[in-house]
């Protein structure tokens, strides 16, 4: 293993956890927002543990300790991540520490695999290292260390691509199966991504008889399992919800209500997203009316041609699909969701390798990391970040 990469990842994690500790002890905690949000223990008092588990973390901890309860807002959150917390909590009997351990161990694995994947794709250790650094300094990357599903979702996605590019179909399909159990968007991103990979990762030319070519793939190509695995994972999620709540749609219904009417059905109603974008009640940054979230989405749209030139077609298609979360009808938390578009950081590394653009590398790193520290302090004090 590369000791430099290990040290880079670990040091970033230690610094994040330390900043939360210092923020709680030296700056005022937002108790009003704490009471507004549902904390997983009704009589929980504000403490250092609270600073490490604000906002969505409280719901993951509720599911991990209490399970799914009919009529609970926490049913909006998918089961795999809180299940892992519950396993570790069984040994430690401290859900907050258990959640932090799960997130940091899993994200360490995911970040290291990301470095290995970049090394494999870009054939350059320098580009791979820079890609990792740009990901780590991104303003919302601290969520990898917190009690959020970012760590698990990112690790499953990057492991899927890492295994798929090596044609290790069984391992890639396990990741594909687990993605919809981590986040619902896993199935909507995975299936088109796997279809794209099926065609673009092969070197066979597309001839005149496209139907015969498609048939040959469907019959003989083992990567067909990419179609089945995410669907099976989503089916497993419905079966679980039916078993524990008596309603297989319990989680999906609460997800729509909890996350600002976000719904897969809105993909077929683009005017909902258009209306959300031109929200007349915009603020600089808050839950659902954030100008920052919308600005970042505009940046994503503008960067599409640039990313297309810097990464291969499979990764570009994944990047395009995963960043279209607002098509579900809400821009809520887009600054956090953008983190999953890892091809962007690979493209950025390729860009800054060019001599005439290298001058912008240091300013970008300092600006991004300064913003990350600001967001992290806000999160620790229970102010909304993403």
N, C-alpha and C positions, 0 to 999 in steps of 0.2 A: 504493500500500500504506500501511496505517496504521503510522506510525513508532512510536507509543506501544506498539502491540501487538507489533511486532517487537522493540523494546527489552525489553519485559516477558519475552518468551520467551527471548531470548538471555541476559539477565541471570540468569534462573533456571538456565539450562544452565551458565553459567560458574561460578555458585556451587556447583552440585552437583559439578562436576569438581574445583573447588578444595577442597571439603570432603573428598573422597576422597584427594586429594594430602596434605592436612594430617593426616588420620586415619592414613594409612600411616606418615608420618614421625614422629608424636608419640605414637602409641598402639600397644600390642602386637598383633601379627597372630596370628590363631588358626591356627597351623601344624598342629595335630592335625586340625581339620576339613578343612584343605587336603589332607592326606594321605588322609583318609577319602573325599573326593570325587574322582572321576576327573578329573585335569587332562589337557588335550588333548595335552601333550607329557609323556611318562612321566618324563623327567629334568628337567623344568622346575623351576627354583629360585624361591623366593619373591622377588618384586621389586615395584617400583611397578606394573608391568604386571599383576601378579597381583591387586592391589587393584582394578583396573578390570575384572577378568574372573573373578570368583569364581562358584561354583556352576554354573548352567545355561550361563553364558557359555562355559565350557570345552568343553561339548558342541557348541555352535554353531561354535566355532573349530575343533574337531576335524573336523566335517563340512565346513567351509569349506576346510580345508587337506588333509585326507586322503580326503574323500568318504565315502560310505556303505560300511561294511565289514561283511560278514556276521558276525553274532554280537556286534556292538558295541552297548553301551547307548545310544550316541549315535544309533542308528537311530530312537529314539523321537521325535526332533525333525524337524519338517517342513522341506522343502528350500528354499523361496523365500528366506528370510532368509539362511541360510548361503551360498546361491548369490550373493546380492548382495555379501556380504562377500568371497567368492572373487574377484569381478570387481575390486573395489577393491584387494584384496590383490595381485592380479596386477600392478598399477601401483606399489604401495608396498612390497611384500615385507615387510609388518609387519601380521600378522593382527589384533592387538589394536587398533592405530590404525585399521585398515580397518573393524573392527566399530564402533568409536566414531563414526567419520565417517558410516557408513551409518545408524546409529540416530539420530544428532543431526540430520542433514540431513532424513531422512524424518520424524522427529517434529516438526521445525520446520514442515515443510509441513503435517502433520496438524493441529498445534495452530492454525496460522493459518487453515486451512480450517474448523476447529471454530468459531473466532471468526466467520468469514463465514457459516457455517451458522446459528449462533445469531442473528446479525444478520438473516438472511433470515426465520427462523421467528418470532422474538420481536418483530421490528420496533422494536428498541430497542438503541441502541449501548451504553447503560449496562448493560443486562442481558447483552449479549454479552460485554462486558469482564469483568463479574463472574463469568460462567460460566467463562471462561478462567482467571481467578485462582483460583477454587475448585477447578478441576481441577489447576492447577499446585501448589497447596499440599496437596493430598491426600497422606496419609502415604506412599503407595507410588508416586507419580507420577515419582519419580526414575528408575524403570525405563525411562522413555522415553529417557533419555540413555545407558543401558547396553547391553551386548551381549546383549540379550534381544529377543524378537520382538514385545514390546508396541508399540514404535514403528510397526512395519510393519502389524501387525494393526489398531491403532487408526486409522492413516491410511487404510487401505483401507476400513474400515467408515465412517468419517466422509465420505470422498470418495464412497462409494456413495450415502449419503443425500443429500449435497450435490448430486450429479448427478441422482439419482432425483427429488428435489423440483423440479428444473428440467426434468424430462422429457427429459434427455439420456441416452437408454437405452443407447446404445452404450458410452459412458464408464462408466456405472454397471455395466454387465454385465462390463466388463473387470475392475473391482474385485471383482465377485461371483465371477468365475472364479479370481482370484488368492487369495481368502480361504482356501479349503480347502488351498491349497499353502503357506499360512503357519501355519495351525493346523487340526487336524481339526474342532474345534468350529465352524469357519467354515461348513461345509456344514449343520450342524444348526441354527445360528442363522439363516443366510442364507435357507434355503428357506422356513421359516414366515414370516420377516420379509417376504419378497418377496410371499408369498401375501396377507399382511395388507395390505401396501402396495397391492397390486393392487385390493383391494376398498375400503379406507378412504380412499385418496387421490383416488378419483373421487367426483363429486358426484351420480351417478345414484342414485335411490332404489331400494331393494330391494323389488321388487314381489312379488306372490303366486307367480309362476312363477320360482322361483329357478334352476331348471335352464336356462331360456332365457337368463336374465341371465348365468349362468356360461358358457354356450356362446358368447354374444356376446363376452364378454371373451376367451375362449380362442382364438376365431377371428380377431378383428379388432384386439385390443389388442397393440401392439408390446412392451409390458412383459412379455409372455409369455416373453421371453428371460431374464427373471429366474429362471424355473424351471430353464432349461437351463444357464445359465452356471456356477452353483456345482456342479452335478452333473458338468459337463464338467471342472471344475477338480479334483474329487475323483477322477474317472476318470484324469485326467492324472497324479495322484499315484501311483495304483496302477500305472500303466504304467511310470512312472519307477522305482519300487521293484522291479518285476519285472525291469526291464532291468539295474539296477545290483547287485541282490542275488540275483536268481533266485527271489524269493518276494514276490509282490505284497502279502502280509500282514505282511511283516517289520517295517515301522514300527509298524503297529497293535498287533501282538503285544508289541513292546518298550515301547510307550507304556503298555499295561495293566500291565506288570510294573514299569516305572520309576516311574510316577506312582501308586503305592499301589493297584494293582488297579483303576485308573480305566478304565472301559469304557463305550462307548455302549450296550451291552446292558443295563447296570444301570438304564437309564431305565425298563425294563420290570420291574424288580425293586426297587420302592421300599423294601422292608425292608432292603436293603443300605445305602442312604443313612441310613435311620432308625437302624440299628445303629451306623453311623459317627458319627452325631450324638451318641448317648448312649455314647460311648466311655468305658469305665471307667478308662482310663489317661490322662485329660486332664492336660495341663500348661498353664501360662500361654501358652507359645508354643513350638512346635517343628515338625518336618516334617509329621507327620500327625495329631498329637494336640493341636492347638492350640485352646485355649479362645477365643482372640481370633478365629480364623477362624470358629468357630461363632457367636460373639457377633455378628460382622458379618453373617453370614447371617440371624440373627434380626432384626437391624436392617433388612436388606433386606426381609424379609417384612412387618415392621411398617410400613415406609414405602410399600408398594405403593399403598394408597388415596391417600396424600398426593401421590405422583408422578403418579398417574392424573389428579388434579385440576389439576396444574400444566403438563403437556405434552400435546401432541396424541396421539391414539390410536395412531398408527403408531409414534411414539417410545416410548410406554409399552409397547407389545407387544414392541418390540426390547429394552427395558430388562428386561422380565419374563423373556424367553427367555435373554438373555445371562448373567443372574445365576443361572441355574439349573444352573450347572456341577456343583454337588455332587450332582445327581441321577445323575451318572455314577459315584457310589459313593465319592467322596472329597472331603474339605474341604481338601485340601492346596493351599496357596498362594492361598486365597480372598481374602486381603487384597490380593493383586496382581490377581487376576481381576476384582475389583469395579471396578477402574479403567476397564474397558471399558464400564461402564454410564453413558455420558456424559449421558443424559437426566437423571440424578440431579443433576448439577451445574447444568444449566439450570433444573431445578425449584428448586434451592436459591437461585439468583439471583433468581428470581421471588418466592420467599418473603421474602428479605431486603429486597426493595424495599418491602415493607409497613412503614409507620412503627412499628407496635408490635413488630415483630420485628427491626427494624434494630439494636437494642441488642445482639443476639446475634452480629452479623456479625464484629466485631473479635475477640471471644473465640474464635469458631470458627476464624478465620484463624490466630491465634497458636497455638492448641492443635494444629491440624492440621499447621502448618508445623514446630512444635517436635518433634512426633512423627516427621515426615518426616526431620528432621535426625538424630534418634536412630537411626531405622531405617537411614539412609544410612551412618552411621558403623559400625553393626553389619555392614552388608553389606560395606563396604570392608575390614573386619578379618576377614572370612570367617566371621561368625556368621550363622546362618540368619535370614532375614527373611520371604521368601515365594517 
